Amino acid sequence: MLIDNRKTGKVGDEIKQHLQTDTRLSVISALFSLYGYQTLKQQLEQCAAVKLLLPQTSSDTLFPLQNLTGDRYELHRRNQLIQAAIARQCADWLQNSAEVRQIRKEAGVSQNLFHLQQPDGNALAIQGNASFTSTGFGYSESDQYFMNMKITEPQGTAAMLEWFNAIWNDHHATTDIKQQVLQQLNHLASDQPSELIYLLTLYHLFSGSLDELTEERIIKSKTGIHQTTVWNKLYKFQRDGVMGAIDKLERYNGCIIADSVGLGKTFEALAVIKYYELRNDRVLVLCPKKLRENWSLYTLNDRRNLLADDRFNYDILNHTDLTRTGGFSGDINLATLNWGNYDLIVIDESHNFRNTPDAKEGITRYGRLMNEVIRNGVKTKVLMLSATPVNNRMNDLKNQVAFITEGNDSAYKEEGIASIEQSLRRAQTRFNDWLSESPRTTESLMRSLNFDYFKLLDMLTIARSRKHIEKYYDISEIGQFPQRLKPQNIKADIDTLGNYPPLKEINNTIRRLHLSAYSPIKYLRNDKRAEYSRKYDIQVKGGKSVFRQEDREQSLIHLMRVNLLKRMESSINSFALTLQKLLNAVEQLLHRLDSYQGISGKSQQQSTESLFSRGGTQLSGDHYHGLDDFEVVSYLILLSPQPN
């Protein structure tokens, strides 16, 4: 019978069922842990005799402590902090009831065996990969697959016992280690000095940062960073941010600098760039188009460039350049650019990459950056800058972290994060639960979030506020931060004469606008809808659902209505100008539509060309080839009545 610790039963349950008073137990196990004893303690105490055969795992004379304290799946049991009591009980049991021998490495026994010989002559043997641990017995959850065979036939159980005794009685293959195991158990059971516990706590808290980069080590690295202009212009807290970023780039291949607005993320990034340029690394800066001039200034021989002496030589591209296959971006020819030859990528406003939208055709900016820049060519480190890396969901971090890990969800498994996606998902779930609490406190949120989420943030992010700088740094160097005045809520009418209509009425009027220019697909002929759906509808979530072009256009119309309200909020004059432009566009189109039938001396093709050209100028016939079905008229209808 198969026992897999899942569907077909648990090894521990079978042993409990057959472990009667005065049963003789013989065990060969690759592991022996306190918590395996704990789960079967009541039944093991009834045994008449126990023989334990354990493998030799090292050349040390003492049995390894780590074997006794359990495997990685028994962590939840260690966290109960009752290890000393269990060790004391286990030592008493072994002292009174058990013999323990060790199989030398040369013997090479690779099978686990549990043999139970009952007083009435019946016997049970379980052979497979289950060991003497709570995991092997099936009482601690794990991702392991177990395959163990249960044998109850007398001939089979007798053969198993004979095989066990042959190994046990071979004194060239085994040696007695009972005293060594008892010595280790007594050590676990003894009280430890408080100083040792304190030092061990400090070590486990800070062992990961003992070899972090410091300013002294950066200077000794012979890069010359200490002599650069940008380094000497940084404040102390900014230098610490630079050193932390370099450390994370070297350790984990990436970093997100998420300092608050105004703390100098750009200058910190420039110092990191200079550090890698001094190592002869090639650097690419990706930024929004509106910020390109900010970055390009530091590469120019210009009197406005405060860092001209450092002679920065990084490349600059816009975020949108990632979707282009040709043309120039500044001096860079996108058609011939070697995307995979950058050692460091700096992404300004990296929160723009928090989503991975699907593209109907071509490649998205996220896909180009991941596949052709980061995964392709040389090993690429990623530095991201964003004051708001998380917008609405904690999962916003996932796609940004994926740049650092090259999409490997288990990249930090050795750091205690088995799955980045699952860590972020658990954090979001607990955050959602916290939102429903009353009252909500920051302390309760911090207690509820999972530890691996904080571990991930600590590994990859640098996030400091002005309060942090004021608390931990000497602000006499930089001076006081501006004090934010308490906001004053002033409610006033839009105009004092009361001639302006109520906002609710304006909103209702805007909602009545069809804005059909933004939803042309709704006006297609029925026999054309399937064709255009194939062209513009996008499959998402691996084909599980479809994002229809018609739905996208309706969303755009709602957005435009909101934008009209926001325009009114910012400036009544701007609001009026925008409405006038919309009205002019409608009137021009209506005039063209009304005059379509009245164009004399022209064919339908020529009249169509006049209708759809700017100012009625003639275009080439090829441009409107196939327009005789007049399907494109719908694309230019603005604010027309919606069809029933």
N, C-alpha and C positions, 0 to 999 in steps of 0.2 A: 504494500500500500504506500502511495506517495503522500508525503507530508511537506507542504510548501510554506507553512506559517501564514497562509492567507486563506484560500478557499477550502483546502482539504485538511484543515486542522493545524494545530500548533504543536511543536515538539514538546514544549513545557507541559501542555495539557496531557499528552500521552504519558509522560514520565510521572506526573502527579497521580494519574489514574492507576498506574501499576506499581508505584513505589510504596509497598506495604511495610508493616513492622517486620524487622529482622531480614529485610531484603539486602542482598549483597550487590553493590553497585561498582561497575568497572567502566572507566571513562578514558578515552583518548580525545583530547581537545586541543586545537591550535591556540585557543585563548581560554583563560580562566579569570573571571572578574568577580569582584565582591557582589555585584548586582545580579549576577547569575545565581549566586548562593542566596541572595536576599529573596528572589522570586520563588525559590523552592525550599526555603529554610525549614518550614514545618515538616515537610516530607523527608528532607535529608537527615533531620535529627533522629528519625526512626530507623535509619539504616544500621544493619549489624556490622558492616564493614564497607569501606570505600577505598578503591584503588584509582589514583589519578595519574595518568601519563601525560606529561606536558612537553612540548617541543623545546629544543634549545634555540633561542632567538638571538643570542649574542655570546661572546666569549667570557662575559662577566661571570663571576662565581655566584653573585646574588641573582635571584629571579627578578626580572625587570619590574619596577613599580608601575610603569604605565600599563602593563598587562593586567595588574590587579585592579586598577582604578577604572577599567572599562574602555570600550571603544567609543568612537565619535557619536554613535547613536544613543549612548547612555548619558549624554551631557545633562539631560533634564533630571536624571537621578542624582548626579553629582551636585546639581544646584539645590537639592534638598538639604544639603549641609549636615547629613547624618552619616558621613563616611566613616568617622572614627568609631561610632557605635557598631556599625556593621562589620568593620574590620576586627573589632574585639570579639564579636560573636563568631565570626568565621574562623578566627584563630583557635578559639575554644573547640569548635567542631572538628577542625583538622587535627588538633592535638589529641582528641579523645577517640576519633572514629576513623581517621583516614591515613593512608600511606601515599606518599607523593614521590614519583620518580620522573626524571627528565630523559627524553629521548635525544641522544646525540645527533648533531646535524648530519653525520655520515649515514645514519639509519634511513633518513629521508621518508618518514611516514607522513603521508599527505591526506589521510582520511580521518574523519572524526567518528567516534563510536560511543554509543551509550548502551551498556548491557546490564539488564536488571535480572538477577536470579532470585526468584521468590522462594519462600520456605516450602511451599507445596510442590516444588519441582517445575512449575511453569516459568517461562522466561520471555523477555522482550529484548529485542535488539533494534536500535535505530542507527543507521549508517548514512552519512552524507556530509554536507558542509555546514551544519549547525554546530556552533561551539558552545562552551559552558559560559554563556553570557545571557543577559536578559534579551538581547537582540536575537541570539541564536535560538532561544526558547520561544521567541515570537511575542515577547511582551514589551518590546521597544520598537516603535515604528522606524522603518528604514526603506531605502530604495533597492536593497539587495534582493536577489532571487534565490530562494532556498530550494534544494531538491534533496530530500531525505527519504530513505526506504525503511518502512516498518516491517520487521520480521517477527513472526510469532511461532512459526513451525519449529518443532524441537530440533530437527536436523540442522536447519539454518542457524538458529540461535547457538547451538552447541559448536558449530563451526566458527562462528564469530568469537565465542569465548576462548576457544582453542587458539585462534590467531592472536587474541589479546595476550593470553598467558605466555605464548611463545616470545613475544616482545618483552613482556614484564620480567620474565625469568632470564633474559639474556643480559647479563651484567656487563658485557662488552658494549652493548648498544644503549644501556640505560644507567643512570646513576641516581642515588637517593638525594633529593633536594628538599625534604620536608622542613629541615631546620632553617634553610635559607628563606623558604616561603613564609614560615612563621616569623622569622626576623623582620621581614618586610611588612607583614601584617601588623606586628607589634609597633613598628615605626609609624604606620598610618594611624594606629589607635592611640598613640601617645599624645600628650599635650605638647604643643609647639610654643616656643617663646614668642611673645607678642611682637618683639622686634623683627623676628623672621617673617611673621605674617605681614607686617607693615612693609618691609622691604620687598617681599614678593608682590604685594599689591601695587607698589610703585613701579616695579619692573614691568608687570603686565600692562599697566596703564600707559607707560611711556617708552617701552622698549622699541616701538615702531619709530620713535622720533630721536633716538639716541644718536643716530648717524646722519641726521638731516644736515643739509648744507647750511653753513653759517657764513657771515660776511668774511671771516678770516679764511675759510676754505675756498670761497670764490676768489679771493685775492691770490691764494696759493695755487689756484688752478692755472695761473700764468696766462689767463685770457686778456688781461689788461683792462678789465671792466672797471676797475677802481679809478683809472685815469680818464675815463670818458666824461664828456660834458653832461650827458643825460644822467649818469649815476650821481654826479656831484650836485645836480639840481634837485635831487629827490630829498624829501623829508625822511626822518627816521622810520616812520610807519610805512612809507612807500617802499623804502629799501627792504623792510621786512616782508612786504608783500611780494616784491621781486624775488627775494631768496626763497620764499615759500612756493612761488609759482615754478621757479627753476627746479626746485626739489621734486615737486609733483610731476613735472614734465619728465624728469629723469627716472622717477620711480614707477609712475603709472602711465606714462606716455601722453598725459594731458592734464589740463587744469582749467577751471572756470573762475575767473576773477569777477566776483559779484559785489564789490564794494558799492556803497551808496553813491548816488549822483554827487559829483563835485569833489570826490576824494582822489582823483587823478589816475583813473584806470588807464587812460591813454598813455600817460608818461610811464607808468609801470610797465605797460606792454612794450613801449619803445626801449626801455632798459633791457627787458628780456630779449627783444629782437637783437639788440646790439651784442648781448652776451653770445648769442648763437652766430651772429655774423662774424664775430671775432674768432669763432671756431671754424670759420669758412663754410658755414651752412647756408643753404639757399632758403630764403623766407618769402612767403606770399601773404599779403594782407587782403582779406575779403571784407568789404564794408558796404553799407548802403550807398547808393549813388550820391545822395545829398551830403554825405560825410567824406567823399573821396578827396576833396580839396584839403580837408584837415590833415589827412595822412600824406598826401602828395607833397605838401609844403616842406616836410622834414627831409625829403629826398632831393630838394632843389638847392642850387647855389643862389640863394636869395637872401637879401638883408632881413627879411621877416623871419627867416629860419633861425631860431635860437640855438639849434643843435647842428648848425652847418659844419662845425669842426669834426663831428662824429662821422660825417659822410655816409649816411644811411644809403643802402643799396637794395632795399626790398622791392618786390613787384607789388602792384596794387590792381585789384579787379573789383568790380561791383558785384553784389550778390546776383544781379540779373544776368551778368556775363556768363554764369554757369549754364544758362539755357541756350546760349548762342553757339553756333558751330562755325561762324566765320565773321569777318570784319575785324575792326580794330577797337581796342579799349585802351585809350591813351596811345602809347607807343607799342602796345602788345598786339601781335597778330594772333587772333584766337584760332585761326585755321591751322597754324603751325606750332602752337604752344605745346610744350612738353609738360602736360599736366602732372605727370607722376614723378617729377624731379625736384620736389620741394621737401626740405627736411623739417620745416616748421610752417604751420598754417596758423595765422592769427585771424580769428573771426570776430569782427566788431558787431555789436548788437546780435549776438548769437541766438537770442530768443526767436529771431525770425526763422530759425531752422527747427523749431520745436515740433512741427508737424511734417509728415511725409505725404504730401498729396499725390494722388495718382494722375498720370498724364495720358490723354487719349493717344497722342503721337509724340515721338521724340523722347527726351529725357528731362526729368525735373532737376531743379538746382540741387536738391538734396541727393538725388541719385548720382549726378555728375560728381559732386564733391566726394561722396563716399566711395564710388567705384573707380573713378579715374584719377583722383588726387590722393586720397588717403590709402586705399587698398592697393593701388597700382604703383609700381616703381619702388623708389627708396622708402625706407621706414619713415613715417611722417608723424611728428608730434603735433598736438593740437592745443592751442591756447585760445580760449573764448572769453569775450568781454560782454557782460550784460548786468545792468543793475536789477533786472527783473527776469532771471532765467526761468522762474516759475510764474506763470500768468494766472490761469484758472485752476490748474490741476497739478498735483505733485508729479504726475506722469509726464509733464512737459519736459522734465529732465531727461527722460529716457532716450529720446532721439539725439539730444546733445551729447549725452554720455556715450552713445553708440559711435560717434566720431572718434572718441578716445580709444574705445575697445575694438574698433573696426567691425562693430556689429556682433561681437561675441558676448552673448548674454551671461556666460559663466566665466568671464575673464578674471574675476576677482574671487574665484572659489576658494583659493588658498588664503584669502584675507577674511574668510568667514561669510562671504556673500555668495550663496549658491546660485542665485538668479537675480540679476539687476531688475528685470521686469517685475518679478514677484515681490521683491523688496519694496519697490515703488507702489505697486498695487496694494500691498498690505498697509502701507503708510496712508494711502488715499482712503482706504476703507475706514481706518481708525480716525482719520481726520473728519470724515463724513459723520461718524458716530459722535464725535466730539461736538459737531455743529448742533446736534439735537439736545445736548446737555443744557441744563439750567441750574445754576449759573455756569457760564463758560469761563475758565481761567487758563492762563498760559501754563501754569504748573500742571494742571490736569492733562493738557495736551502733550506736554513733554513726557509725562509719565506713560501715556498711552501709546506713543509712537514706538515702533519696533527698533531695536538696537541697530540692526544692520542698515537701516535708513540713515541713522546718524553716522555710522561707520562710512557709508558711501559719501556723504557730504564732507566728512572730515578728510577723506582721502583725496577728493577731487576739487573741492571748492575753497575759495578764500572770500569770505563775506564779512565785511566790517562796516559798522555804522559810525556816525559822528560821535555818538555816546561812547562807543568802544574806544575810539581814539582819545577822547577826553579822559577816559578812566584809566587807560593803560600807558599813555604816552605823556611826555612833558610838552604841553601845548604852548609853552612860552616860545618855542621855536617857530611855531606857525601862527600864533595868536589865537584869539577866541573865534569860534565859528559864529556866524550871524545868528542872532536869536530870532526864531520864528514867532511872529506875533500871533496872538490868539485870534482866530477868525471871528469876524462880526457878520452875523446874518442880517441882511437888510432886505426887507420885502417892500417893493415899491411898484406902483403902477407903471405901465409902459409909457404912457403919456399923461400929463396932468389934466388935459381937457376931456379925457375919456372917449376920444374918437376912435382909438385903436380897438379892433374887435377882440373879444376874449381869446385866450390861447387855445381853449378847447374847441372853439369854433374854427380857428385857423387849422388846427390839427385835423379836424373832420373834413375840412375842405381839401387839404393836401391828400388825405386818404382817398378822396374821390377821384384824384388824378390817376389815369390809367398808365401813364408813362410807357406807352406801348413801344416806343423806340427801343426800350431795353428788353422787350419780350417779343422779338419778331417771329419766333418759331410758333407762337400761338396762332398766327395768321396764315400759316401754310395750308395749302389745299390738302384734303384728306389723303389723296393718292401720293402725296410727297412726304408725309410725316414719317413713314417707316424709313425712307431713304436718309432723311436728316437725323433720325435717331441713331442710325448706324454710324453716321459721321461724327456726332457730337456727344452722345451718351457715353459715360465712362463707368467701367466696372471697378468697384472698390472692394476692399477686404478680400482680395484673392478671388474675385468673381462671385462672392456670396450675395452681393447686392449691386444695384445700378444707381448711379447719380445722374438723373436725367437732365438734359439741357433745359427743358421747360421749367424744372424745379429750380435750377441754377438762376434762370432769368427772373423768376418770381422773387427769389431771395434778393437779387440785385435791385428789383423795384422797391422792395421794403427798405433796403439800405438807402436808396436815393431819397425816399420820403423822409427818413430820419435825417439825412444830410441837409435837406431843405430846412428842417426845423433848426438844426445846428447852425446853418448859415444865418437864419433869422436871429438866433440867440447871439451870434457874434456881432452882427451888424445889420440893422434894418435896411440901410442903403445897399449893402451887398445882397441882401435877400431880394430887394426889388430889382437889382440888376440881373440876378440869376433868373428870376421869373420872366423878365422882359426878354432875355435871350431864348428861353423856352418858347415864349409866345411868338417871337419872330420866326423861329424855326418851324412852328406849326403853320403860321400864316404862309410862309414861303412854300411849304410842301402842299398845302391846300390849293394854293394858286397853281402850282404845277399840275396837280391832279385835275383841277377844274379845266385847265387849258389843254389837257391831253387830247381830247377828242376834237378840239378846235384847231389843231395845227394843219393848215392846208398845204397841199403840194408835197407832202412827205409820206413815205411809207410808214407802216407800223413800226418797223425796225428803226427807221430814222427818228420817228417821234419818240420811241422809247429811249434812244440815245440822248435826245434833247432833254427828256424828262429827268434822266438820272445823271446828267453831267452838271458840274458846277456852272452856274450862270447860263445853262442851256447850250454850252459849247459842244461841238460834235466830237465824239470819240470814235475810235476804230471799230469796225463791225465785229472783229474777232473778240473784242472785249466783252460784248454782250451776246456772244454766240449761244443760242438755245434760249433766249429770253422771250420767245414768242408765247410761251405759256404764261408769261406775266407773273410768275410766282414771286419775283423779288419786290413787287410793289409793297407787299406787307412790311418789308424791312424799314420803310420810311414813314410809316404811319405813326404820328404822335398824337396822344391825347384823344384818339378817336374812340367812339363807343365800342365797348367789348362785345364780341359776338355772343349770341344766346346759345 
